[in-house]
Amino acid sequence: TAIPANGHLVLNGTKTYISNSPDAGVIVTMTTHDRKLGYKGIDAIIVDGDADGKSVNKLQGKMGIRASTVGEVVFNNCHVPANNLINEENLGFRQTMEVLNASRISIAAQSVGIAQASLEASVEYAKNRSAFGGPLSDKQAIQNMIADIATDTEAARQLVMHSASLKDAGLSYHTEASMAKLFASTTAMKAAHTALQIHGGAGYFSPTPVERYFRDARVTEIYEGTSEIQRMVIARNLLKD
């Protein structure tokens, strides 16, 4: 909550699984001044990293994306100037949705990167690993795996480029961003899984990069809206009057 008091806003509450929060110098947090208003009463507020009453508990043990820290942000009577409110009251939800729509393109692009890396690792390993009398690349089963992830990766890339071009042109892109995020994240998981399968036992260990790709790919189906949310957004936009 954010309650006005003497030219300040007094923040109380907890946010969890906040990316980069242990290292952030500035945080933008979503608050409400009246819970009865629901999402219509959400505000976006800037909070300095060293603000009194704000603390961050660093969370450990992430499966993947370990280069990025994550934490739990706690506000305990944290006072911030009232003019730290972004834009106007009750516009926080709309602002959040705009940020999410744009960032879904970024996560889709990240997913394409993971898929491409998985593909390249698979091709390299298949060419150089000999088994059953010849290189793995001669085996039709391996060829089919590589062909499938190569095709899906290129399709995901085109969805990302299309949604990004719509945004750059100032056109409606929300549905396309969700499509790109949904398909690209699914492709990243499929490509990483296939790469690990092609590598066999070697892919299960850290000297090869594919075990990291597999761990990193998983979260792309979760953050910035789960795959289930993307399907809901796509269907809702297509079916609305």
Steps between C-alpha positions, in 0.01 A plus 500: 500500500598865455324736740541880461646678804647853523618524141629144498372155416545238771562157350433170675505152351718238337591418140668170421696351207612846388778476242818701571350650817807423718711720268248764393566866576140588414183292519160562343233331709129451449287606797139572589346770716161328514471122467128532426589649160679182391720541193344841436671634813856395416774765493860487379749658743876558479697390807869579549718200572614642835158625616435461873257220572591301188699179524582218259548135585709331232352169389731209424476173311368605160479226241624721216575857389751510784679808371197702613431539870150474645358605833210575729436872548351602834346841572456581869366854543716607208455873435542630144415846364148526363638625167668159452163387367539429128244683287165515682316299763333176394701464176747244634326196357485651152867596521592151617316339210683722252834402652404133498387509138832649391711275722329190362674575172831516688438164670404353164830627358684348796324171430610510137857550619481193723345296218766614253780416742345157560479443125860601438624279784300209360638541148858526627469197725325288238775570247784413736360217712558155354272213600379177342759514225476865399413857601166561668418741219462204263212360705156589368351526849757769589444677169126514567558649846729769361265580211206544738672735744658698214157553343334593830783738590470686171121519535540640853752755373256624237224538760735708715603721209139547393375602844799732549442664161135564590604666826765711327239615248263608777243237404307260721732215597364351822361182345810447288727554803316228689517270197875558472557444871287185508654336196859609560506385863352164400762476226781581744392216728462259209837595351682473833335165572595372154857626533538319830357184344745519209790546741387204707674457834754770414223759480401435859828643630618859518809473278251508211281812467173321431423424865503876561281566197249251638495670841483849352223415253254388765432843647413650160168315525435662839611863533339796324182293501482120490421312180147450632461877538629556145236262363233683697616839369513377139156342514343796680635747244381288209154438643415845631245710313 
